[in-house]
Amino acid sequence: MGVRADYPPFAFIDSEGRNAGFEIDIARFLALRLMGSENRVRLVPLVGQRRIEALIDKRADLVIASLALTEDRRAQVLFTEPYYASGTGLLARKEAPIRAWADLKRRRVCTIEGAAYDEQLAQLGVELVRFPAAPAAFRALRDGQCEGLAYDDSGLAARLTEAEWRGDFHLPLPPLSVLPWAVAMRRDDSAFRALIDPLIVEMEASGFIVALEAKWRLPPSAFARERMERARRAPVPTR
């Protein structure tokens, strides 16, 4: 399974050197249900711009790595049922004169290479400062190298629960481009998708995804709640 190792709180390396995070818990759940043990899976660390490539090159069989469903990506890989959704948020210092996304025109904004929202920000005239991993982008924001950091809005909300950030930083803008996230696999693996889709619905119906939001200090999302209620009402999908 291809996963992120640099995208807290969704997937990162914890203080004990272990993979941890919202999506890592999902990966381990799938491994347990598919193979009887979460230890029978190898977690392959991926950076954002290499997620699709890892599938095509067969370095990973599945990718669970904050991969938003876009039309370009649908043309390259298969996606399962979505397990989460997030929009593009902006983390900025409280004194920054940012009241609308249009205020970012010709301003420097840190972002992560390979993020689905890069193109939309570029169309707004934002000067993007791209980093291969989230920790470097957060450090650059803190050190004043950019006026804001574009990132998944729920992940930013989780970051603001930390003392290091909540005093001087905030989310001044509503999120852009809320998109669902799903597990990806190669286009010839439709049988594999048929195994995984029911497990995602099982996670949703049991409240597992909603519980993960609380565990990783993500704000409760309407998407997760609605998917849980839908999964509890509907039969498990088949393909």
Backbone bond lengths (Angstrom), bond angles and torsions (degrees), N, CA, C in turn:
res aa  C-N    CA-C-N  psi(-1)  N-CA   C-N-CA  omega(-1)  CA-C   N-CA-C  phi
1 M - - - 1.461 - - 1.523 109.11 -
2 G 1.318 115.64 124.89 1.447 120.02 174.78 1.519 110.39 -81.89
3 V 1.321 117.18 128.00 1.466 122.39 -177.12 1.527 109.14 -135.93
4 R 1.319 115.64 163.47 1.459 120.07 171.28 1.535 108.87 -82.09
5 A 1.320 114.89 156.02 1.464 120.29 173.17 1.518 110.08 -129.39
6 D 1.342 115.58 10.98 1.463 121.08 -170.23 1.519 111.83 -140.21
7 Y 1.345 117.42 26.36 1.460 119.45 -169.67 1.536 110.73 -134.99
8 P 1.329 117.42 61.46 1.471 119.74 -178.27 1.529 111.42 -65.95
9 P 1.343 117.43 147.34 1.466 128.20 1.53 1.526 113.60 -90.85
10 F 1.323 117.03 12.36 1.464 120.25 -175.73 1.525 112.31 -78.26
11 A 1.327 116.98 -40.27 1.458 120.35 179.22 1.528 108.52 -163.10
12 F 1.335 115.69 124.57 1.463 120.12 -176.43 1.522 108.86 -161.69
13 I 1.309 116.82 175.42 1.461 122.37 175.60 1.523 107.77 -100.67
14 D 1.327 116.71 123.16 1.460 119.89 -175.54 1.524 112.03 -81.93
15 S 1.318 116.10 -177.03 1.471 121.13 -174.78 1.522 112.71 -65.60
16 E 1.340 117.63 -16.65 1.459 121.67 177.59 1.523 112.14 -98.37
17 G 1.344 116.16 8.04 1.454 120.10 177.85 1.516 114.53 79.67
18 R 1.326 116.89 18.29 1.463 121.37 -178.39 1.520 110.86 -106.19
19 N 1.341 115.18 150.44 1.459 119.64 171.64 1.520 109.19 -64.49
20 A 1.314 116.27 134.63 1.456 120.63 -179.00 1.525 108.65 -149.07
21 G 1.341 115.19 162.96 1.443 119.96 174.69 1.522 113.18 129.07
22 F 1.302 114.95 171.81 1.463 124.56 -178.68 1.530 111.29 -51.80
23 E 1.328 117.04 -52.64 1.464 119.80 -176.93 1.524 112.25 -74.76
24 I 1.312 117.62 -27.14 1.469 119.56 176.86 1.523 109.56 -66.51
25 D 1.310 117.40 -38.13 1.461 120.49 176.08 1.531 110.81 -62.92
26 I 1.326 116.88 -37.90 1.463 120.37 176.86 1.526 110.15 -66.13
27 A 1.331 117.07 -44.36 1.461 121.15 178.89 1.529 110.85 -58.34
28 R 1.312 116.69 -42.59 1.471 120.03 -178.55 1.527 111.12 -70.44
29 F 1.320 116.81 -35.32 1.470 120.05 175.63 1.529 109.74 -61.35
30 L 1.317 117.28 -46.27 1.464 120.73 -179.79 1.524 110.90 -63.40
31 A 1.327 117.05 -41.76 1.462 119.94 178.68 1.530 111.00 -61.66
32 L 1.332 115.78 -42.75 1.457 119.95 179.61 1.518 111.30 -61.61
33 R 1.346 116.40 -44.16 1.465 119.91 -175.98 1.528 112.12 -77.19
34 L 1.320 117.54 -30.90 1.463 120.65 -179.06 1.521 112.69 -82.11
35 M 1.340 116.63 -36.65 1.468 120.19 -170.79 1.519 114.08 -126.60
36 G 1.329 117.41 1.53 1.452 119.96 175.35 1.508 115.16 86.40
37 S 1.335 117.62 -5.60 1.460 120.89 179.27 1.515 109.15 -158.24
38 E 1.317 116.06 133.49 1.464 119.78 177.02 1.515 111.82 -70.58
39 N 1.339 117.06 -12.68 1.458 120.85 179.95 1.524 113.05 -87.77
40 R 1.319 117.70 -0.60 1.465 120.41 -179.72 1.527 111.90 -92.91
41 V 1.288 116.87 9.94 1.460 120.77 178.79 1.521 109.24 -114.11
42 R 1.330 116.53 145.31 1.461 121.38 174.19 1.518 108.30 -103.82
43 L 1.318 117.04 123.82 1.455 122.69 179.06 1.528 108.62 -88.83
44 V 1.317 115.70 118.25 1.464 122.28 -177.25 1.526 108.31 -101.25
45 P 1.336 119.33 114.07 1.465 120.37 -178.01 1.530 111.51 -71.21
46 L 1.329 115.97 133.29 1.460 122.13 -178.50 1.520 110.19 -129.63
47 V 1.313 116.42 143.70 1.466 120.71 168.82 1.520 107.85 -90.34
48 G 1.335 116.01 162.46 1.447 120.68 -170.70 1.505 115.15 -54.12
49 Q 1.336 118.13 -45.53 1.452 120.59 -174.02 1.527 113.24 -78.01
50 R 1.334 118.83 -0.76 1.468 121.99 -178.79 1.532 112.70 -112.71
51 R 1.318 117.98 8.53 1.465 119.35 -174.16 1.531 112.39 -67.52
52 I 1.317 117.64 -50.29 1.457 120.68 178.89 1.528 110.25 -67.07
53 E 1.305 115.98 -42.18 1.470 121.85 -179.72 1.526 111.01 -56.93
54 A 1.336 117.85 -38.72 1.461 120.83 -178.71 1.521 111.74 -62.87
55 L 1.320 117.74 -34.24 1.458 120.82 176.18 1.519 111.00 -70.68
56 I 1.313 115.83 -48.72 1.456 120.21 -176.92 1.526 110.79 -61.83
57 D 1.344 116.64 -38.48 1.469 121.43 179.58 1.531 113.14 -82.51
58 K 1.328 116.82 -0.21 1.465 123.68 177.92 1.527 112.72 63.63
59 R 1.327 116.13 31.55 1.463 120.14 171.12 1.516 110.83 -85.41
60 A 1.327 116.22 -13.22 1.473 122.14 175.86 1.520 107.83 -144.40
61 D 1.327 115.53 146.71 1.463 120.72 176.25 1.519 111.57 -92.28
62 L 1.318 115.76 -31.34 1.463 122.97 175.73 1.516 107.83 -132.91
63 V 1.319 115.77 150.98 1.467 120.12 172.42 1.519 108.04 -125.25
64 I 1.329 115.12 122.56 1.460 123.24 176.28 1.522 104.90 -122.93
65 A 1.340 116.22 85.96 1.462 118.87 -165.88 1.520 111.28 -151.79
66 S 1.327 116.57 60.65 1.471 122.71 177.64 1.521 111.27 45.32
67 L 1.333 115.15 45.50 1.456 121.03 -175.25 1.531 108.91 -94.67
68 A 1.325 115.54 106.12 1.462 120.57 -179.68 1.521 110.65 -75.43
69 L 1.329 115.95 145.94 1.455 121.23 179.74 1.527 109.48 -80.03
70 T 1.315 116.27 109.38 1.457 122.25 174.09 1.527 108.09 -121.47
71 E 1.323 116.10 161.52 1.464 119.60 -178.75 1.522 110.71 -63.58
72 D 1.316 117.90 -39.56 1.463 120.33 178.78 1.520 111.16 -60.35
73 R 1.320 117.09 -41.60 1.456 120.28 -179.09 1.525 111.76 -72.74
74 R 1.324 116.90 -35.20 1.468 119.84 177.05 1.527 111.40 -61.17
75 A 1.317 116.44 -29.07 1.463 120.08 179.22 1.531 111.89 -73.96
76 Q 1.328 117.30 -15.34 1.464 120.83 -175.27 1.518 113.94 -106.37
77 V 1.357 116.93 -32.72 1.462 120.39 -174.48 1.522 109.69 -139.61
78 L 1.332 115.43 168.37 1.461 122.10 172.09 1.524 109.35 -91.24
79 F 1.317 115.97 144.56 1.456 121.33 175.44 1.524 110.05 -119.23
80 T 1.330 115.14 146.90 1.461 121.54 174.46 1.525 109.60 -84.59
81 E 1.319 114.16 -174.15 1.458 120.41 167.03 1.537 108.81 -55.92
82 P 1.321 118.30 142.58 1.470 118.85 179.11 1.529 111.79 -71.27
83 Y 1.323 115.61 148.48 1.459 120.72 177.96 1.531 112.76 -114.65
84 Y 1.339 116.83 -10.38 1.464 119.89 -177.60 1.516 108.08 -161.55
85 A 1.315 116.91 168.34 1.468 121.82 173.50 1.518 108.41 -148.03
86 S 1.306 115.19 146.07 1.457 120.08 179.58 1.514 109.52 -150.91
87 G 1.321 116.21 153.76 1.448 121.80 176.14 1.518 110.55 -110.23
88 T 1.315 115.51 177.27 1.455 121.23 177.97 1.519 109.13 -88.10
89 G 1.307 116.84 118.04 1.454 121.80 176.48 1.520 110.56 -107.54
90 L 1.318 115.64 170.00 1.459 120.93 178.06 1.516 108.63 -130.41
91 L 1.327 116.28 124.17 1.458 122.59 174.16 1.521 107.69 -99.68
92 A 1.319 116.34 127.06 1.472 120.67 -178.12 1.516 109.60 -146.19
93 R 1.323 115.22 160.83 1.467 119.35 174.67 1.525 109.42 -66.26
94 K 1.321 115.90 148.03 1.454 120.28 -175.11 1.523 112.98 -63.45
95 E 1.328 116.63 -27.71 1.465 118.82 -178.49 1.524 112.71 -85.57
96 A 1.329 118.84 -5.75 1.467 121.25 -178.49 1.530 110.07 -66.25
97 P 1.339 118.58 137.30 1.469 121.90 -177.27 1.528 112.28 -81.00
98 I 1.321 116.24 64.62 1.464 121.67 -177.08 1.525 108.20 -121.22
99 R 1.333 115.94 112.73 1.459 121.26 -178.87 1.529 112.10 -120.15
100 A 1.331 116.93 -14.10 1.462 122.58 -179.59 1.518 108.71 -151.64
101 W 1.330 117.28 158.12 1.453 120.18 179.04 1.526 111.14 -59.24
102 A 1.340 116.92 -31.53 1.464 120.22 179.20 1.523 112.14 -64.11
103 D 1.331 117.48 -22.57 1.470 120.53 179.55 1.527 112.19 -68.48
104 L 1.341 116.86 -12.25 1.459 120.41 -178.23 1.525 113.12 -86.35
105 K 1.309 117.00 -1.58 1.464 119.56 -179.97 1.533 110.29 -58.54
106 R 1.345 114.41 128.75 1.464 123.86 -178.92 1.536 112.71 63.95
107 R 1.323 118.04 14.76 1.462 121.36 174.03 1.529 109.48 -100.99
108 R 1.318 115.53 151.62 1.466 121.19 -179.46 1.532 109.85 -82.52
109 V 1.331 115.33 125.51 1.461 121.56 179.12 1.523 108.30 -128.20
110 C 1.316 116.55 127.18 1.459 121.62 176.29 1.528 109.83 -75.41
111 T 1.311 115.55 143.05 1.456 120.61 177.83 1.519 109.26 -151.02
112 I 1.342 116.63 173.98 1.457 122.26 -177.10 1.523 109.01 -105.06
113 E 1.312 116.95 133.24 1.457 120.74 178.83 1.526 110.90 -57.68
114 G 1.327 116.01 135.10 1.453 121.05 178.05 1.513 114.42 87.71
115 A 1.330 118.46 0.62 1.471 121.06 -179.27 1.521 110.53 -69.34
116 A 1.326 116.00 143.19 1.463 121.18 -177.11 1.524 112.31 -66.52
117 Y 1.337 117.06 -21.09 1.463 119.97 -174.79 1.524 113.79 -91.07
118 D 1.325 117.87 -1.73 1.466 120.41 -178.80 1.528 112.43 -55.55
119 E 1.322 116.26 -47.36 1.469 119.88 -175.54 1.519 111.47 -62.40
120 Q 1.328 116.86 -43.03 1.460 119.36 -179.61 1.523 111.56 -64.58
121 L 1.324 117.62 -40.45 1.465 120.39 177.81 1.521 110.77 -65.17
122 A 1.320 116.97 -39.44 1.459 120.04 178.36 1.529 110.61 -62.51
123 Q 1.331 117.43 -37.25 1.461 121.04 178.32 1.525 112.01 -65.88
124 L 1.315 117.23 -24.02 1.460 121.31 176.63 1.530 111.88 -80.80
125 G 1.319 116.73 -1.14 1.456 120.13 -180.00 1.507 114.11 83.37
126 V 1.336 116.61 16.64 1.462 121.31 179.87 1.534 109.21 -74.76
127 E 1.314 116.81 140.80 1.467 121.38 173.04 1.526 107.20 -88.85
128 L 1.322 115.92 104.96 1.451 120.96 -173.99 1.526 111.25 -85.09
129 V 1.321 115.61 132.69 1.463 122.68 174.28 1.519 105.72 -112.72
130 R 1.321 116.40 103.06 1.464 121.18 -170.63 1.525 111.57 -91.83
131 F 1.342 114.79 141.69 1.453 122.23 177.72 1.524 108.88 -127.45
132 P 1.329 118.26 146.96 1.464 119.87 -179.19 1.520 113.94 -71.19
133 A 1.326 117.86 -21.14 1.462 120.86 -176.54 1.526 110.32 -144.62
134 A 1.328 115.47 154.15 1.457 120.95 -175.77 1.528 114.08 -62.85
135 P 1.341 120.49 -42.51 1.471 118.57 -177.57 1.526 113.02 -55.19
136 A 1.330 117.29 -41.23 1.467 120.07 179.83 1.517 111.01 -66.76
137 A 1.332 117.26 -36.81 1.465 120.63 179.52 1.530 111.19 -67.16
138 F 1.322 117.35 -40.40 1.464 120.34 177.74 1.534 110.96 -66.16
139 R 1.318 116.84 -39.16 1.469 119.32 177.59 1.526 110.79 -63.75
140 A 1.336 116.08 -39.57 1.462 120.11 -179.63 1.528 110.67 -64.09
141 L 1.323 117.20 -39.86 1.461 120.12 176.92 1.528 110.26 -63.38
142 R 1.307 116.69 -47.74 1.460 121.28 -178.67 1.530 111.45 -61.30
143 D 1.352 115.92 -33.98 1.466 120.43 -177.64 1.525 113.05 -87.07
144 G 1.330 117.27 1.50 1.452 120.36 175.64 1.514 115.80 84.37
145 Q 1.335 117.86 16.57 1.461 120.24 179.30 1.532 112.59 -76.50
146 C 1.321 116.64 -15.17 1.457 120.80 177.55 1.529 107.81 -148.72
147 E 1.321 115.49 163.01 1.468 120.82 -175.57 1.515 113.05 -91.51
148 G 1.316 116.22 -10.37 1.450 120.28 177.21 1.512 109.37 -163.62
149 L 1.319 115.99 164.86 1.456 122.18 177.07 1.520 108.47 -124.38
150 A 1.328 116.70 119.28 1.463 121.80 174.87 1.520 108.52 -86.50
151 Y 1.330 115.66 130.65 1.471 121.26 -172.72 1.516 105.95 -163.82
152 D 1.318 117.25 169.78 1.462 119.60 176.98 1.524 109.99 -62.07
153 D 1.329 115.55 130.04 1.460 119.73 -170.37 1.520 112.79 -62.11
154 S 1.330 117.59 -36.42 1.466 119.28 179.37 1.523 110.83 -68.57
155 G 1.338 116.99 -35.94 1.451 120.11 176.33 1.515 112.18 -65.70
156 L 1.328 116.77 -36.23 1.467 120.25 176.80 1.530 110.82 -67.85
157 A 1.333 115.94 -40.14 1.466 119.01 177.98 1.526 110.53 -61.19
158 A 1.328 116.41 -38.82 1.466 119.75 176.90 1.523 110.65 -65.12
159 R 1.326 117.10 -39.12 1.467 120.84 179.79 1.534 110.87 -63.56
160 L 1.315 116.74 -34.35 1.468 120.05 -178.62 1.524 113.04 -72.05
161 T 1.317 117.76 -6.02 1.463 119.24 172.85 1.525 111.34 -79.57
162 E 1.345 116.62 -9.87 1.463 121.43 -178.29 1.525 110.00 -90.85
163 A 1.325 116.24 140.49 1.464 121.59 -176.33 1.526 111.97 -58.57
164 E 1.320 117.31 -32.86 1.464 121.64 -177.78 1.525 112.15 -60.59
165 W 1.336 116.51 -27.10 1.464 119.69 -172.14 1.516 113.80 -113.47
166 R 1.316 118.82 -32.34 1.459 118.67 -168.62 1.523 113.84 -70.05
167 G 1.327 118.42 -19.79 1.454 119.01 -178.63 1.510 114.11 -74.73
168 D 1.339 117.30 -43.14 1.466 121.27 -171.77 1.519 114.31 -108.43
169 F 1.328 117.61 -11.74 1.465 120.84 -173.75 1.525 111.28 -119.91
170 H 1.324 115.47 159.23 1.465 120.35 176.90 1.529 108.84 -156.01
171 L 1.340 114.82 177.74 1.466 122.47 176.35 1.527 107.04 -108.43
172 P 1.327 118.38 96.38 1.462 120.30 -172.14 1.524 114.91 -80.45
173 L 1.338 118.27 -11.31 1.456 120.99 -170.94 1.529 111.99 -127.09
174 P 1.336 117.24 151.85 1.466 119.67 172.55 1.517 109.66 -68.51
175 P 1.327 118.37 153.75 1.462 119.92 -177.37 1.528 112.70 -68.39
176 L 1.316 114.79 149.02 1.455 122.75 173.14 1.525 109.95 -99.96
177 S 1.307 116.61 151.05 1.474 122.55 164.25 1.515 113.62 48.86
178 V 1.324 118.18 64.85 1.456 120.24 175.45 1.527 108.03 -70.74
179 L 1.333 116.45 120.35 1.460 122.22 -176.83 1.525 110.09 -128.83
180 P 1.340 117.24 145.22 1.471 119.67 175.39 1.511 111.23 -74.04
181 W 1.333 115.19 151.58 1.460 123.00 174.49 1.526 108.18 -109.28
182 A 1.338 115.80 146.26 1.459 119.68 179.28 1.511 110.30 -147.51
183 V 1.318 115.62 165.97 1.459 122.60 173.05 1.530 108.06 -76.57
184 A 1.313 116.73 137.31 1.468 121.22 -179.62 1.524 110.77 -114.17
185 M 1.318 114.93 151.29 1.468 122.35 177.00 1.515 108.85 -150.97
186 R 1.319 117.08 172.91 1.454 120.40 -179.84 1.528 111.23 -66.53
187 R 1.313 115.98 154.40 1.458 121.40 -172.95 1.526 112.78 -66.15
188 D 1.315 118.29 -20.08 1.470 120.19 179.67 1.528 112.16 -93.31
189 D 1.326 117.39 12.41 1.472 121.52 -177.57 1.519 112.90 -107.30
190 S 1.324 117.80 40.64 1.464 120.00 -178.53 1.530 111.66 -63.32
191 A 1.336 117.68 -30.21 1.472 119.66 177.24 1.523 110.65 -66.39
192 F 1.319 116.30 -35.83 1.463 121.21 177.32 1.534 109.31 -65.94
193 R 1.319 116.44 -42.33 1.463 119.55 178.26 1.530 110.94 -60.61
194 A 1.321 116.63 -37.24 1.460 120.17 179.39 1.526 112.26 -63.55
195 L 1.336 117.21 -26.35 1.461 120.66 175.48 1.524 111.78 -77.44
196 I 1.314 116.54 -36.00 1.458 120.50 -171.42 1.525 112.70 -84.68
197 D 1.325 117.72 -35.69 1.467 119.52 -178.24 1.531 113.08 -53.00
198 P 1.342 118.94 -48.38 1.469 118.02 178.99 1.528 113.42 -62.42
199 L 1.333 117.33 -29.91 1.464 119.96 179.48 1.529 111.02 -71.37
200 I 1.326 117.00 -34.81 1.463 119.62 175.67 1.520 110.09 -66.42
201 V 1.322 116.58 -42.77 1.466 119.73 177.14 1.526 110.05 -62.98
202 E 1.331 117.01 -38.44 1.471 120.85 176.84 1.525 110.72 -61.10
203 M 1.336 116.91 -44.37 1.465 120.33 177.84 1.520 110.98 -59.41
204 E 1.325 115.48 -42.69 1.466 119.58 -178.24 1.522 111.11 -67.49
205 A 1.328 116.57 -47.17 1.462 120.45 -176.50 1.527 112.06 -63.89
206 S 1.324 116.93 -34.01 1.466 120.91 -178.22 1.528 112.91 -77.16
207 G 1.340 116.95 -10.40 1.457 120.11 -175.86 1.516 113.50 86.01
208 F 1.343 116.95 8.11 1.464 121.38 -177.84 1.525 111.72 -60.57
209 I 1.338 117.21 -43.79 1.465 120.33 -178.39 1.531 110.47 -67.29
210 V 1.317 116.70 -43.80 1.465 120.45 178.11 1.527 110.19 -60.31
211 A 1.330 116.73 -40.85 1.469 120.44 178.41 1.526 111.47 -65.65
212 L 1.333 117.34 -35.23 1.463 120.07 177.84 1.523 111.53 -65.25
213 E 1.328 117.29 -36.31 1.466 119.19 176.34 1.524 110.11 -57.21
214 A 1.325 116.77 -45.71 1.457 120.22 179.86 1.532 111.01 -66.75
215 K 1.325 116.99 -42.01 1.461 120.93 -178.45 1.525 111.48 -59.47
216 W 1.337 116.80 -41.61 1.461 120.77 -175.72 1.523 112.76 -99.49
217 R 1.327 116.61 17.36 1.461 123.87 173.66 1.528 112.65 58.77
218 L 1.325 115.44 32.82 1.458 120.84 172.46 1.521 108.24 -85.58
219 P 1.317 118.65 145.24 1.460 119.35 178.99 1.528 110.77 -65.70
220 P 1.325 118.91 142.77 1.459 120.38 177.58 1.530 109.73 -57.51
221 S 1.317 116.75 129.63 1.463 119.94 -177.13 1.520 111.22 -108.14
222 A 1.321 115.32 143.95 1.461 120.63 175.22 1.520 110.07 -62.05
223 F 1.335 116.70 -34.85 1.466 120.42 -179.33 1.525 110.92 -59.65
224 A 1.334 116.92 -50.71 1.468 120.31 -178.20 1.518 111.40 -63.99
225 R 1.333 116.89 -40.82 1.459 120.12 179.48 1.523 111.74 -65.60
226 E 1.326 116.46 -43.33 1.467 120.59 179.82 1.525 111.37 -66.51
227 R 1.328 117.04 -40.34 1.460 120.03 178.05 1.533 110.85 -64.95
228 M 1.330 117.56 -37.37 1.457 120.63 177.37 1.523 110.56 -62.81
229 E 1.318 116.53 -47.74 1.463 120.24 -179.21 1.519 111.60 -64.47
230 R 1.336 116.46 -39.89 1.457 120.59 177.99 1.521 111.14 -64.20
231 A 1.341 116.90 -43.61 1.459 120.93 -178.84 1.526 111.05 -64.69
232 R 1.314 116.98 -33.49 1.458 119.67 179.94 1.524 112.11 -73.12
233 R 1.332 116.35 -24.81 1.467 119.65 179.38 1.520 112.87 -88.29
234 A 1.334 116.46 -31.62 1.474 119.73 -169.56 1.522 111.39 -98.98
235 P 1.328 117.29 154.63 1.470 119.81 173.21 1.518 110.20 -69.56
236 V 1.323 116.22 157.69 1.464 121.72 177.25 1.517 108.69 -61.25
237 P 1.347 118.82 130.43 1.465 120.03 -179.18 1.504 112.18 -68.12
238 T 1.332 115.90 146.76 1.457 121.88 173.93 1.509 108.91 -124.41
239 R 1.315 116.06 156.56 1.463 121.29 179.53 1.531 109.35 -129.00
